[in-house]
């Protein structure tokens, strides 16, 4: 599975840091049909000397019987 991502600083100000994280998932429909969740690669941030590591996740809702909706 190929996953591409990029991060972009949108508003550099003294008090706020806002960025956009783009995470492309190759063959999305095929990939999600086989998994109950998908995690992005970890990415590192350094904001004013504070280092942190993040990742994004997609989790799929299930019905009362544990079935997953096929609408995506």
N, CA, C and O atoms as a CHARMM CRD file, in Angstrom:
* protein
*
  288
    1    1 UNK  N      0.84600  -1.17300   0.00000 PROA 1      0.00000
    2    1 UNK  CA     0.00000   0.00000   0.00000 PROA 1      0.00000
    3    1 UNK  C      0.89100   1.23500   0.00000 PROA 1      0.00000
    4    1 UNK  O      1.78100   1.36800   0.84100 PROA 1      0.00000
    5    2 UNK  N      0.65100   2.13100  -0.93900 PROA 2      0.00000
    6    2 UNK  CA     1.41900   3.37100  -1.02000 PROA 2      0.00000
    7    2 UNK  C      0.62300   4.49300  -0.38200 PROA 2      0.00000
    8    2 UNK  O     -0.54400   4.70200  -0.71600 PROA 2      0.00000
    9    3 UNK  N      1.25100   5.21600   0.53400 PROA 3      0.00000
   10    3 UNK  CA     0.61400   6.35200   1.19300 PROA 3      0.00000
   11    3 UNK  C      1.51800   7.55800   1.02200 PROA 3      0.00000
   12    3 UNK  O      2.69000   7.53300   1.40000 PROA 3      0.00000
   13    4 UNK  N      0.95600   8.61800   0.44600 PROA 4      0.00000
   14    4 UNK  CA     1.69500   9.86500   0.26600 PROA 4      0.00000
   15    4 UNK  C      1.12000  10.90400   1.20800 PROA 4      0.00000
   16    4 UNK  O     -0.08200  10.90200   1.47700 PROA 4      0.00000
   17    5 UNK  N      1.96400  11.79200   1.71200 PROA 5      0.00000
   18    5 UNK  CA     1.47800  12.84100   2.60000 PROA 5      0.00000
   19    5 UNK  C      2.35100  14.06500   2.45600 PROA 5      0.00000
   20    5 UNK  O      3.50200  13.98600   2.02800 PROA 5      0.00000
   21    6 UNK  N      1.77800  15.20100   2.82200 PROA 6      0.00000
   22    6 UNK  CA     2.56100  16.42700   2.90300 PROA 6      0.00000
   23    6 UNK  C      1.93500  17.33600   3.94200 PROA 6      0.00000
   24    6 UNK  O      0.75700  17.20300   4.27200 PROA 6      0.00000
   25    7 UNK  N      2.72500  18.25400   4.44900 PROA 7      0.00000
   26    7 UNK  CA     2.28700  19.16700   5.49100 PROA 7      0.00000
   27    7 UNK  C      2.62400  20.58200   5.04000 PROA 7      0.00000
   28    7 UNK  O      3.67800  20.82300   4.45100 PROA 7      0.00000
   29    8 UNK  N      1.71600  21.51700   5.32400 PROA 8      0.00000
   30    8 UNK  CA     1.88600  22.88500   4.85700 PROA 8      0.00000
   31    8 UNK  C      1.54100  23.85200   5.99000 PROA 8      0.00000
   32    8 UNK  O      0.46200  23.76500   6.57700 PROA 8      0.00000
   33    9 UNK  N      2.44900  24.76700   6.29300 PROA 9      0.00000
   34    9 UNK  CA     2.19100  25.79800   7.30300 PROA 9      0.00000
   35    9 UNK  C      1.28400  26.85200   6.67700 PROA 9      0.00000
   36    9 UNK  O      1.63500  27.46100   5.66700 PROA 9      0.00000
   37   10 UNK  N      0.10000  27.06800   7.29100 PROA 10     0.00000
   38   10 UNK  CA    -0.87300  27.97500   6.70000 PROA 10     0.00000
   39   10 UNK  C     -0.84600  29.38000   7.29200 PROA 10     0.00000
   40   10 UNK  O     -0.95800  30.35600   6.55000 PROA 10     0.00000
   41   11 UNK  N     -0.70100  29.50900   8.61500 PROA 11     0.00000
   42   11 UNK  CA    -0.74300  30.82800   9.24800 PROA 11     0.00000
   43   11 UNK  C      0.34200  30.91500  10.31400 PROA 11     0.00000
   44   11 UNK  O      0.12700  30.45100  11.43400 PROA 11     0.00000
   45   12 UNK  N      1.49900  31.49200  10.00500 PROA 12     0.00000
   46   12 UNK  CA     2.53400  31.63400  11.02700 PROA 12     0.00000
   47   12 UNK  C      2.33500  32.93100  11.82200 PROA 12     0.00000
   48   12 UNK  O      2.60500  34.01600  11.30600 PROA 12     0.00000
   49   13 UNK  N      1.87100  32.82900  13.05800 PROA 13     0.00000
   50   13 UNK  CA     1.71600  33.99300  13.93100 PROA 13     0.00000
   51   13 UNK  C      2.36600  33.68100  15.26400 PROA 13     0.00000
   52   13 UNK  O      2.79800  32.55300  15.50600 PROA 13     0.00000
   53   14 UNK  N      2.43500  34.67200  16.12100 PROA 14     0.00000
   54   14 UNK  CA     3.07000  34.49700  17.42200 PROA 14     0.00000
   55   14 UNK  C      2.31400  33.49100  18.28300 PROA 14     0.00000
   56   14 UNK  O      2.93900  32.66200  18.94400 PROA 14     0.00000
   57   15 UNK  N      0.98200  33.54700  18.29000 PROA 15     0.00000
   58   15 UNK  CA     0.21600  32.70900  19.21000 PROA 15     0.00000
   59   15 UNK  C     -0.39600  31.46900  18.56700 PROA 15     0.00000
   60   15 UNK  O     -0.70700  30.50900  19.27200 PROA 15     0.00000
   61   16 UNK  N     -0.57500  31.46200  17.25900 PROA 16     0.00000
   62   16 UNK  CA    -1.23800  30.33500  16.60200 PROA 16     0.00000
   63   16 UNK  C     -0.35800  29.74700  15.51500 PROA 16     0.00000
   64   16 UNK  O      0.30200  30.46600  14.76500 PROA 16     0.00000
   65   17 UNK  N     -0.36300  28.43500  15.44500 PROA 17     0.00000
   66   17 UNK  CA     0.25800  27.72500  14.33200 PROA 17     0.00000
   67   17 UNK  C     -0.84100  26.85600  13.73300 PROA 17     0.00000
   68   17 UNK  O     -1.37400  25.97100  14.40400 PROA 17     0.00000
   69   18 UNK  N     -1.17300  27.10300  12.49600 PROA 18     0.00000
   70   18 UNK  CA    -2.19200  26.31400  11.81500 PROA 18     0.00000
   71   18 UNK  C     -1.52700  25.68100  10.60900 PROA 18     0.00000
   72   18 UNK  O     -0.85500  26.36400   9.83600 PROA 18     0.00000
   73   19 UNK  N     -1.71100  24.38000  10.44400 PROA 19     0.00000
   74   19 UNK  CA    -1.14000  23.72600   9.28600 PROA 19     0.00000
   75   19 UNK  C     -2.13500  22.74000   8.70800 PROA 19     0.00000
   76   19 UNK  O     -3.08900  22.32400   9.36500 PROA 19     0.00000
   77   20 UNK  N     -1.88700  22.38300   7.47900 PROA 20     0.00000
   78   20 UNK  CA    -2.72800  21.43000   6.77300 PROA 20     0.00000
   79   20 UNK  C     -1.89900  20.18600   6.51200 PROA 20     0.00000
   80   20 UNK  O     -0.78500  20.27200   5.99500 PROA 20     0.00000
   81   21 UNK  N     -2.44000  19.03400   6.86700 PROA 21     0.00000
   82   21 UNK  CA    -1.77500  17.75300   6.65000 PROA 21     0.00000
   83   21 UNK  C     -2.56200  17.00300   5.58600 PROA 21     0.00000
   84   21 UNK  O     -3.74400  16.71900   5.77800 PROA 21     0.00000
   85   22 UNK  N     -1.92700  16.68100   4.47400 PROA 22     0.00000
   86   22 UNK  CA    -2.57900  15.95200   3.39200 PROA 22     0.00000
   87   22 UNK  C     -2.04000  14.53700   3.36300 PROA 22     0.00000
   88   22 UNK  O     -0.83000  14.31100   3.35200 PROA 22     0.00000
   89   23 UNK  N     -2.96200  13.59100   3.35100 PROA 23     0.00000
   90   23 UNK  CA    -2.59600  12.18000   3.41600 PROA 23     0.00000
   91   23 UNK  C     -3.36200  11.44400   2.32500 PROA 23     0.00000
   92   23 UNK  O     -4.56900  11.23300   2.44700 PROA 23     0.00000
   93   24 UNK  N     -2.67000  11.05300   1.26200 PROA 24     0.00000
   94   24 UNK  CA    -3.29500  10.34400   0.14500 PROA 24     0.00000
   95   24 UNK  C     -3.19000   8.84600   0.36300 PROA 24     0.00000
   96   24 UNK  O     -2.13700   8.33700   0.74700 PROA 24     0.00000
   97   25 UNK  N     -4.28300   8.14700   0.11600 PROA 25     0.00000
   98   25 UNK  CA    -4.31000   6.69600   0.28500 PROA 25     0.00000
   99   25 UNK  C     -4.54500   6.07700  -1.08800 PROA 25     0.00000
  100   25 UNK  O     -5.60900   6.25300  -1.68100 PROA 25     0.00000
  101   26 UNK  N     -3.54800   5.35200  -1.59000 PROA 26     0.00000
  102   26 UNK  CA    -3.66100   4.71400  -2.90100 PROA 26     0.00000
  103   26 UNK  C     -4.74400   3.64300  -2.86900 PROA 26     0.00000
  104   26 UNK  O     -4.89300   2.93100  -1.87600 PROA 26     0.00000
  105   27 UNK  N     -5.50000   3.53200  -3.96000 PROA 27     0.00000
  106   27 UNK  CA    -6.57300   2.52800  -4.07500 PROA 27     0.00000
  107   27 UNK  C     -7.49800   2.56900  -2.86500 PROA 27     0.00000
  108   27 UNK  O     -7.72600   1.54900  -2.21500 PROA 27     0.00000
  109   28 UNK  N     -8.02700   3.74500  -2.56700 PROA 28     0.00000
  110   28 UNK  CA    -8.79000   3.97400  -1.33900 PROA 28     0.00000
  111   28 UNK  C     -9.90700   2.95000  -1.13400 PROA 28     0.00000
  112   28 UNK  O     -9.96900   2.31700  -0.08000 PROA 28     0.00000
  113   29 UNK  N    -10.78600   2.77500  -2.11700 PROA 29     0.00000
  114   29 UNK  CA   -11.92400   1.85700  -1.94000 PROA 29     0.00000
  115   29 UNK  C    -11.46100   0.43200  -1.66600 PROA 29     0.00000
  116   29 UNK  O    -12.02000  -0.24900  -0.80700 PROA 29     0.00000
  117   30 UNK  N    -10.45400  -0.01600  -2.38600 PROA 30     0.00000
  118   30 UNK  CA    -9.94300  -1.37400  -2.17800 PROA 30     0.00000
  119   30 UNK  C     -9.28800  -1.49500  -0.80300 PROA 30     0.00000
  120   30 UNK  O     -9.47200  -2.49500  -0.10900 PROA 30     0.00000
  121   31 UNK  N     -8.53100  -0.48100  -0.41500 PROA 31     0.00000
  122   31 UNK  CA    -7.83400  -0.49700   0.87300 PROA 31     0.00000
  123   31 UNK  C     -8.81600  -0.54200   2.03600 PROA 31     0.00000
  124   31 UNK  O     -8.64600  -1.34300   2.95500 PROA 31     0.00000
  125   32 UNK  N     -9.85200   0.31600   2.01100 PROA 32     0.00000
  126   32 UNK  CA   -10.77900   0.35200   3.14000 PROA 32     0.00000
  127   32 UNK  C    -11.71200  -0.84500   3.17800 PROA 32     0.00000
  128   32 UNK  O    -12.25800  -1.16900   4.23300 PROA 32     0.00000
  129   33 UNK  N    -11.90400  -1.51100   2.03600 PROA 33     0.00000
  130   33 UNK  CA   -12.79800  -2.67100   2.03500 PROA 33     0.00000
  131   33 UNK  C    -12.19500  -3.84000   2.80900 PROA 33     0.00000
  132   33 UNK  O    -12.91800  -4.74500   3.22400 PROA 33     0.00000
  133   34 UNK  N    -10.89100  -3.82800   3.00500 PROA 34     0.00000
  134   34 UNK  CA   -10.20800  -4.94000   3.66600 PROA 34     0.00000
  135   34 UNK  C     -9.80600  -4.64300   5.10600 PROA 34     0.00000
  136   34 UNK  O     -9.31300  -5.53300   5.79900 PROA 34     0.00000
  137   35 UNK  N    -10.00800  -3.40100   5.57600 PROA 35     0.00000
  138   35 UNK  CA    -9.51600  -3.02600   6.90300 PROA 35     0.00000
  139   35 UNK  C    -10.61500  -2.38000   7.73600 PROA 35     0.00000
  140   35 UNK  O    -11.56000  -1.80800   7.19200 PROA 35     0.00000
  141   36 UNK  N    -10.49000  -2.47300   9.04300 PROA 36     0.00000
  142   36 UNK  CA   -11.44800  -1.80200   9.93000 PROA 36     0.00000
  143   36 UNK  C    -10.93500  -0.42800  10.35000 PROA 36     0.00000
  144   36 UNK  O    -11.67700   0.36800  10.92500 PROA 36     0.00000
  145   37 UNK  N     -9.66200  -0.15200  10.05900 PROA 37     0.00000
  146   37 UNK  CA    -9.09100   1.15500  10.37500 PROA 37     0.00000
  147   37 UNK  C     -7.84700   1.37700   9.52500 PROA 37     0.00000
  148   37 UNK  O     -7.24200   0.42900   9.02500 PROA 37     0.00000
  149   38 UNK  N     -7.47800   2.64300   9.37200 PROA 38     0.00000
  150   38 UNK  CA    -6.27900   3.01600   8.62100 PROA 38     0.00000
  151   38 UNK  C     -5.56000   4.09400   9.42200 PROA 38     0.00000
  152   38 UNK  O     -6.19500   5.02700   9.91400 PROA 38     0.00000
  153   39 UNK  N     -4.24700   3.97400   9.55700 PROA 39     0.00000
  154   39 UNK  CA    -3.43100   4.96200  10.27200 PROA 39     0.00000
  155   39 UNK  C     -2.44700   5.61000   9.30900 PROA 39     0.00000
  156   39 UNK  O     -1.86000   4.93900   8.46000 PROA 39     0.00000
  157   40 UNK  N     -2.27400   6.91800   9.44900 PROA 40     0.00000
  158   40 UNK  CA    -1.28800   7.62100   8.63400 PROA 40     0.00000
  159   40 UNK  C      0.10900   7.33600   9.17200 PROA 40     0.00000
  160   40 UNK  O      0.25900   6.87300  10.30300 PROA 40     0.00000
  161   41 UNK  N      1.12500   7.60900   8.37000 PROA 41     0.00000
  162   41 UNK  CA     2.47900   7.56600   8.91100 PROA 41     0.00000
  163   41 UNK  C      2.62500   8.65500   9.98200 PROA 41     0.00000
  164   41 UNK  O      1.95400   9.68500   9.91500 PROA 41     0.00000
  165   42 UNK  N      3.47900   8.43400  10.94300 PROA 42     0.00000
  166   42 UNK  CA     3.74400   9.45500  11.96300 PROA 42     0.00000
  167   42 UNK  C      4.46900  10.63200  11.33000 PROA 42     0.00000
  168   42 UNK  O      5.24800  10.46500  10.39100 PROA 42     0.00000
  169   43 UNK  N      4.20600  11.82600  11.85300 PROA 43     0.00000
  170   43 UNK  CA     4.94700  13.00100  11.40400 PROA 43     0.00000
  171   43 UNK  C      5.36400  13.80700  12.62500 PROA 43     0.00000
  172   43 UNK  O      4.65000  13.86200  13.62600 PROA 43     0.00000
  173   44 UNK  N      6.52400  14.42700  12.52400 PROA 44     0.00000
  174   44 UNK  CA     7.12500  15.16700  13.63800 PROA 44     0.00000
  175   44 UNK  C      6.85800  16.66000  13.48300 PROA 44     0.00000
  176   44 UNK  O      6.90600  17.19800  12.37700 PROA 44     0.00000
  177   45 UNK  N      6.57600  17.32100  14.60000 PROA 45     0.00000
  178   45 UNK  CA     6.41500  18.77300  14.61700 PROA 45     0.00000
  179   45 UNK  C      7.36400  19.37500  15.64000 PROA 45     0.00000
  180   45 UNK  O      7.58800  18.80000  16.70500 PROA 45     0.00000
  181   46 UNK  N      7.91800  20.53100  15.31300 PROA 46     0.00000
  182   46 UNK  CA     8.72900  21.30500  16.24300 PROA 46     0.00000
  183   46 UNK  C      8.17900  22.72200  16.20700 PROA 46     0.00000
  184   46 UNK  O      8.43000  23.46600  15.25900 PROA 46     0.00000
  185   47 UNK  N      7.42500  23.09900  17.24200 PROA 47     0.00000
  186   47 UNK  CA     6.82500  24.42700  17.32000 PROA 47     0.00000
  187   47 UNK  C      7.41300  25.14000  18.52700 PROA 47     0.00000
  188   47 UNK  O      7.17900  24.75100  19.67100 PROA 47     0.00000
  189   48 UNK  N      8.17100  26.17500  18.25800 PROA 48     0.00000
  190   48 UNK  CA     8.81200  26.95600  19.32700 PROA 48     0.00000
  191   48 UNK  C      9.60000  26.07200  20.29000 PROA 48     0.00000
  192   48 UNK  O      9.56100  26.27800  21.50300 PROA 48     0.00000
  193   49 UNK  N     10.30800  25.09400  19.75000 PROA 49     0.00000
  194   49 UNK  CA    11.13900  24.22400  20.57400 PROA 49     0.00000
  195   49 UNK  C     10.40300  23.06800  21.22800 PROA 49     0.00000
  196   49 UNK  O     11.02600  22.27000  21.92900 PROA 49     0.00000
  197   50 UNK  N      9.10700  22.95300  21.02100 PROA 50     0.00000
  198   50 UNK  CA     8.34700  21.82500  21.56500 PROA 50     0.00000
  199   50 UNK  C      8.20700  20.78200  20.46400 PROA 50     0.00000
  200   50 UNK  O      7.56900  21.02500  19.44000 PROA 50     0.00000
  201   51 UNK  N      8.80900  19.62800  20.68600 PROA 51     0.00000
  202   51 UNK  CA     8.79700  18.54600  19.70800 PROA 51     0.00000
  203   51 UNK  C      7.64600  17.60100  20.02100 PROA 51     0.00000
  204   51 UNK  O      7.42800  17.23600  21.17600 PROA 51     0.00000
  205   52 UNK  N      6.91300  17.21100  18.99100 PROA 52     0.00000
  206   52 UNK  CA     5.83300  16.24100  19.18500 PROA 52     0.00000
  207   52 UNK  C      5.71000  15.36400  17.94700 PROA 52     0.00000
  208   52 UNK  O      6.12700  15.74500  16.85400 PROA 52     0.00000
  209   53 UNK  N      5.13600  14.19500  18.13600 PROA 53     0.00000
  210   53 UNK  CA     4.92100  13.23800  17.05900 PROA 53     0.00000
  211   53 UNK  C      3.42500  12.96600  16.96700 PROA 53     0.00000
  212   53 UNK  O      2.77000  12.74300  17.98600 PROA 53     0.00000
  213   54 UNK  N      2.88400  12.98200  15.75600 PROA 54     0.00000
  214   54 UNK  CA     1.45300  12.82500  15.53100 PROA 54     0.00000
  215   54 UNK  C      1.19300  11.79300  14.44600 PROA 54     0.00000
  216   54 UNK  O      2.08000  11.46700  13.65700 PROA 54     0.00000
  217   55 UNK  N     -0.02500  11.28700  14.41500 PROA 55     0.00000
  218   55 UNK  CA    -0.51600  10.54700  13.26500 PROA 55     0.00000
  219   55 UNK  C     -2.03000  10.71300  13.21000 PROA 55     0.00000
  220   55 UNK  O     -2.65500  11.08300  14.20400 PROA 55     0.00000
  221   56 UNK  N     -2.61000  10.44300  12.06200 PROA 56     0.00000
  222   56 UNK  CA    -4.05500  10.53200  11.87100 PROA 56     0.00000
  223   56 UNK  C     -4.60500   9.12900  11.67400 PROA 56     0.00000
  224   56 UNK  O     -3.90000   8.23100  11.21300 PROA 56     0.00000
  225   57 UNK  N     -5.86700   8.95100  12.02700 PROA 57     0.00000
  226   57 UNK  CA    -6.49500   7.64100  11.90600 PROA 57     0.00000
  227   57 UNK  C     -7.87800   7.76700  11.29600 PROA 57     0.00000
  228   57 UNK  O     -8.57100   8.76400  11.49600 PROA 57     0.00000
  229   58 UNK  N     -8.27000   6.74800  10.55300 PROA 58     0.00000
  230   58 UNK  CA    -9.63600   6.61300  10.06600 PROA 58     0.00000
  231   58 UNK  C    -10.19400   5.34900  10.70600 PROA 58     0.00000
  232   58 UNK  O     -9.60900   4.27300  10.58300 PROA 58     0.00000
  233   59 UNK  N    -11.32600   5.48400  11.38900 PROA 59     0.00000
  234   59 UNK  CA   -12.01500   4.34700  12.00500 PROA 59     0.00000
  235   59 UNK  C    -13.40300   4.26800  11.39400 PROA 59     0.00000
  236   59 UNK  O    -14.04300   5.29800  11.17600 PROA 59     0.00000
  237   60 UNK  N    -13.87700   3.06300  11.11500 PROA 60     0.00000
  238   60 UNK  CA   -15.15500   2.88600  10.45000 PROA 60     0.00000
  239   60 UNK  C    -16.24300   2.53300  11.45300 PROA 60     0.00000
  240   60 UNK  O    -16.05900   1.65900  12.30000 PROA 60     0.00000
  241   61 UNK  N    -17.38700   3.22200  11.35200 PROA 61     0.00000
  242   61 UNK  CA   -18.52000   2.97300  12.23500 PROA 61     0.00000
  243   61 UNK  C    -19.11700   1.61700  11.92400 PROA 61     0.00000
  244   61 UNK  O    -19.16800   1.18900  10.77100 PROA 61     0.00000
  245   62 UNK  N    -19.56900   0.94700  12.97800 PROA 62     0.00000
  246   62 UNK  CA   -20.22600  -0.34700  12.82000 PROA 62     0.00000
  247   62 UNK  C    -21.62800  -0.26700  13.39800 PROA 62     0.00000
  248   62 UNK  O    -21.88400   0.49700  14.32800 PROA 62     0.00000
  249   63 UNK  N    -22.54100  -1.06900  12.83600 PROA 63     0.00000
  250   63 UNK  CA   -23.91500  -1.11400  13.31400 PROA 63     0.00000
  251   63 UNK  C    -24.02800  -1.91900  14.59300 PROA 63     0.00000
  252   63 UNK  O    -23.02900  -2.42600  15.10300 PROA 63     0.00000
  253   64 UNK  N    -25.25300  -2.04100  15.11800 PROA 64     0.00000
  254   64 UNK  CA   -25.47900  -2.73900  16.38200 PROA 64     0.00000
  255   64 UNK  C    -25.06600  -4.21000  16.35100 PROA 64     0.00000
  256   64 UNK  O    -24.74500  -4.79300  17.38700 PROA 64     0.00000
  257   65 UNK  N    -25.07500  -4.80200  15.16800 PROA 65     0.00000
  258   65 UNK  CA   -24.68700  -6.21100  15.02500 PROA 65     0.00000
  259   65 UNK  C    -23.20800  -6.35900  14.65400 PROA 65     0.00000
  260   65 UNK  O    -22.74600  -7.46700  14.37800 PROA 65     0.00000
  261   66 UNK  N    -22.47600  -5.26100  14.64800 PROA 66     0.00000
  262   66 UNK  CA   -21.05300  -5.30500  14.31700 PROA 66     0.00000
  263   66 UNK  C    -20.76300  -5.20400  12.83400 PROA 66     0.00000
  264   66 UNK  O    -19.60800  -5.31100  12.42200 PROA 66     0.00000
  265   67 UNK  N    -21.80600  -4.99800  12.01200 PROA 67     0.00000
  266   67 UNK  CA   -21.60600  -4.90400  10.56900 PROA 67     0.00000
  267   67 UNK  C    -21.18700  -3.48800  10.19200 PROA 67     0.00000
  268   67 UNK  O    -21.60500  -2.51400  10.81800 PROA 67     0.00000
  269   68 UNK  N    -20.37200  -3.39400   9.18000 PROA 68     0.00000
  270   68 UNK  CA   -19.91800  -2.09300   8.69900 PROA 68     0.00000
  271   68 UNK  C    -20.72200  -1.70800   7.46900 PROA 68     0.00000
  272   68 UNK  O    -20.97300  -2.54600   6.60300 PROA 68     0.00000
  273   69 UNK  N    -21.12400  -0.45800   7.38600 PROA 69     0.00000
  274   69 UNK  CA   -21.88000   0.01100   6.23100 PROA 69     0.00000
  275   69 UNK  C    -20.98700  -0.04400   5.00000 PROA 69     0.00000
  276   69 UNK  O    -19.80400   0.28700   5.07400 PROA 69     0.00000
  277   70 UNK  N    -21.54200  -0.45500   3.88300 PROA 70     0.00000
  278   70 UNK  CA   -20.77300  -0.52900   2.63400 PROA 70     0.00000
  279   70 UNK  C    -20.84200   0.77500   1.84700 PROA 70     0.00000
  280   70 UNK  O    -20.33200   0.84900   0.72900 PROA 70     0.00000
  281   71 UNK  N    -21.46200   1.79600   2.41400 PROA 71     0.00000
  282   71 UNK  CA   -21.56400   3.08500   1.73100 PROA 71     0.00000
  283   71 UNK  C    -20.33100   3.92200   2.03300 PROA 71     0.00000
  284   71 UNK  O    -20.16400   4.39800   3.15600 PROA 71     0.00000
  285   72 UNK  N    -19.46600   4.10600   1.03900 PROA 72     0.00000
  286   72 UNK  CA   -18.28700   4.94900   1.19200 PROA 72     0.00000
  287   72 UNK  C    -18.00900   5.65600  -0.05500 PROA 72     0.00000
  288   72 UNK  O    -17.04900   6.42200  -0.13000 PROA 72     0.00000
